[in-house]
Amino acid sequence: MLEDLTTYLPSLLNGLKLTVLITLVAMALALVLGLLLAVGQLNRERWYLWLPCRALVEFIRGTPLLLQIFYAYFVLPRLGIALEPLQAGTLALALNFGCYISEVYRAGIEAVPKGQLEAGRTLGLSELRILQRIVIPQAVRVVVPPLGNYLLTLFKDTALLSTISIVELMFATNLVAATNFRYVEMYTVALVVYFVISFPSSLALRALERRLKAPPLGPRKAAALSRPDLTAVGRR
């Protein structure tokens, strides 16, 4: 067993490296896409943005991730969009998680009391300034823990990419097991690897969540944080 593990360990490590790379790239794309979709859904009066964004989110959330991966890899080339397996798999993951993350962003933004936004406008702050000084400091406490959970879920869901021949950890494990016929041992090793990475990360996220748990800013404090520094203006 140890000899087989030593022999095939480089293959498993290469698969793990690709798994981590796919996770980071797909998550980065999902964060950007999720923010765009969330902003597009904030104002229903701008129906030309709200309607397509909402439709995309509901459609993606209502269909299986595995089917979306197959669609990106097998169907898009027939429509003239040829993608390599790695590109198709990464984009499918990014699109799926981006739609879910958009709901997290939206919930975080909507958790900020509207009275604080109105107070910022009364003080003459721009929308960007309101976002920086009032919305983001409070929304972060709501958004960060779910985003961490989605990152862990994304790491584990990369195993689905083995179905389109991407040599990530799961596919590498399948190759090794098919070579030495030690299915029990190889799948156990893969199971342990996923757990060893996921469990400590989960504990770290819980600690971060506890640290971020703080009472939301009251109207006076929010106004104080957003108020221009008049002394600095006077010095100028």
C-alpha positions in Angstrom: 0.0 0.0 0.0 2.7 2.5 1.0 4.8 1.6 -2.1 1.7 2.2 -4.4 1.0 5.5 -2.6 4.6 6.6 -3.0 4.5 5.7 -6.7 1.3 7.4 -7.5 1.5 10.3 -5.1 2.8 12.7 -7.7 -0.2 12.1 -9.9 -2.6 12.8 -7.0 -0.7 16.0 -6.1 -0.8 17.2 -9.6 -4.6 16.6 -9.6 -4.8 18.5 -6.3 -2.9 21.4 -7.7 -5.3 21.6 -10.7 -8.3 21.4 -8.3 -7.0 24.3 -6.2 -6.3 26.3 -9.4 -9.8 25.7 -10.8 -11.3 26.6 -7.4 -9.5 30.0 -7.2 -10.1 31.0 -10.8 -13.8 30.0 -10.8 -14.4 31.7 -7.4 -12.7 34.9 -8.6 -14.9 34.9 -11.7 -18.0 34.1 -9.6 -17.4 37.0 -7.3 -17.3 39.5 -10.1 -20.3 38.0 -11.9 -22.2 37.8 -8.7 -21.6 41.4 -7.9 -22.8 42.5 -11.4 -25.9 40.4 -11.1 -26.6 41.7 -7.7 -26.3 45.3 -8.8 -28.5 44.6 -11.7 -31.3 43.4 -9.4 -31.2 46.2 -6.9 -33.6 48.5 -8.7 -36.7 47.0 -10.3 -37.5 50.3 -12.1 -34.5 49.6 -14.3 -36.4 46.6 -15.7 -34.0 46.2 -18.7 -31.3 45.3 -16.2 -33.4 43.6 -13.5 -35.3 41.2 -15.8 -32.4 39.5 -17.6 -30.3 39.3 -14.4 -33.2 37.8 -12.4 -34.0 35.4 -15.2 -30.4 34.2 -15.5 -30.2 33.7 -11.7 -33.4 31.7 -11.5 -32.6 29.6 -14.5 -29.1 28.6 -13.3 -30.4 27.9 -9.8 -33.1 25.8 -11.2 -30.9 23.4 -13.2 -28.3 20.9 -12.1 -24.6 21.9 -12.1 -23.6 18.7 -13.8 -26.0 19.4 -16.7 -24.6 23.0 -17.0 -21.0 21.5 -17.2 -22.2 19.1 -19.9 -23.9 21.9 -21.8 -20.8 24.1 -21.7 -18.6 21.2 -23.0 -20.9 19.3 -25.4 -23.5 21.8 -26.6 -21.7 25.1 -26.9 -19.3 23.8 -29.6 -22.3 22.9 -31.7 -23.4 26.5 -31.4 -20.0 27.7 -32.7 -18.4 28.3 -29.2 -15.5 25.8 -28.9 -14.1 25.5 -25.5 -11.4 23.3 -24.0 -12.5 21.0 -21.2 -10.7 23.2 -18.6 -12.3 26.4 -20.0 -15.8 24.9 -20.2 -15.6 23.4 -16.7 -14.3 26.5 -15.1 -16.8 28.8 -16.8 -19.7 26.5 -15.8 -18.6 26.5 -12.2 -18.1 30.3 -12.2 -21.6 30.9 -13.8 -23.3 28.5 -11.3 -21.7 29.9 -8.2 -21.9 33.5 -9.5 -25.7 33.3 -9.6 -25.8 31.9 -6.0 -23.3 34.5 -4.8 -25.4 37.3 -6.3 -28.1 36.5 -3.8 -25.6 36.7 -1.0 -24.5 40.2 -2.2 -28.0 41.3 -2.6 -29.0 40.2 0.9 -25.9 41.9 2.4 -26.7 45.2 0.6 -30.4 45.1 1.5 -29.5 44.3 5.2 -28.3 47.9 5.5 -31.2 50.1 6.9 -32.5 52.4 4.2 -32.6 55.2 6.8 -28.8 55.2 6.9 -28.6 55.6 3.1 -31.0 58.5 3.2 -28.9 60.1 6.0 -25.8 59.8 3.8 -27.6 61.5 0.9 -28.8 64.2 3.2 -25.2 64.9 4.2 -24.5 65.4 0.5 -22.5 62.2 0.0 -22.2 60.6 -3.4 -23.5 57.2 -4.1 -19.9 55.9 -4.3 -19.1 57.5 -0.9 -22.2 56.0 0.6 -21.2 52.6 -0.7 -17.7 52.9 0.7 -18.5 54.4 4.2 -22.0 53.0 5.0 -22.9 50.0 2.9 -19.7 48.0 2.6 -18.6 48.1 6.3 -22.0 46.6 7.4 -22.6 44.3 4.4 -19.2 42.6 4.8 -20.4 41.1 8.1 -23.3 39.5 6.3 -21.5 38.5 3.1 -18.2 37.0 4.1 -19.3 33.9 6.0 -21.6 32.6 3.2 -18.9 33.4 0.6 -16.5 31.3 2.6 -19.0 28.4 2.6 -19.4 28.7 -1.2 -15.7 28.6 -1.6 -15.5 25.3 0.2 -18.5 23.9 -1.7 -16.8 25.0 -5.0 -13.6 23.2 -4.0 -15.6 19.9 -3.5 -17.7 20.4 -6.6 -14.7 20.5 -8.8 -14.9 16.7 -8.6 -17.8 17.0 -11.1 -15.3 18.1 -13.8 -13.9 14.6 -13.8 -16.9 13.8 -16.0 -15.4 15.8 -18.9 -11.9 14.4 -18.5 -10.3 17.2 -16.6 -7.4 15.7 -14.6 -8.3 17.2 -11.2 -8.0 15.3 -8.0 -11.0 13.0 -8.6 -10.0 12.1 -12.2 -6.4 11.5 -11.1 -7.7 9.2 -8.4 -9.8 7.3 -11.0 -6.8 6.9 -13.2 -4.6 5.6 -10.4 -7.3 3.2 -9.1 -7.8 1.8 -12.6 -4.1 1.2 -12.9 -3.3 -0.6 -9.6 -6.9 -1.9 -8.9 -6.7 -0.6 -5.4 -10.0 1.2 -5.5 -10.6 1.1 -1.7 -7.2 2.6 -0.8 -7.1 5.2 -3.6 -10.6 6.5 -3.0 -9.9 6.6 0.8 -6.8 8.7 0.1 -8.9 11.1 -2.0 -11.5 11.3 0.7 -8.9 12.1 3.3 -7.4 14.8 1.1 -10.7 16.6 0.6 -11.4 16.4 4.3 -8.0 17.6 5.4 -8.4 20.7 3.3 -12.1 21.3 3.9 -12.3 20.8 7.6 -9.6 23.2 8.8 -10.9 25.8 6.3 -14.4 25.4 7.8 -13.1 25.9 11.3 -11.3 29.1 10.1 -14.4 30.4 8.6 -16.4 29.8 11.8 -13.8 31.8 13.7 -14.0 34.6 11.1 -17.8 34.6 11.4 -17.6 34.9 15.2 -15.2 37.8 14.8 -17.4 39.6 12.3 -20.5 39.2 14.5 -20.9 42.7 15.9 -24.0 44.9 16.3 -24.8 46.9 13.2 -24.0 50.5 13.1 -26.7 52.8 14.5 -27.9 55.8 12.6 -25.8 58.2 14.6 -22.6 56.1 14.2 -23.3 55.6 10.5 -23.8 59.3 10.0 -20.6 60.0 12.0 -18.6 57.6 9.8 -19.9 59.1 6.6 -19.6 62.8 7.7 -16.9 64.6 5.8 -13.8 65.5 7.9 -14.4 69.3 8.3 -11.2 69.9 10.1 -9.3 68.4 7.2 -11.2 70.6 4.8 -10.4 73.7 6.9 -6.7 72.8 6.8 -6.8 72.8 3.1 
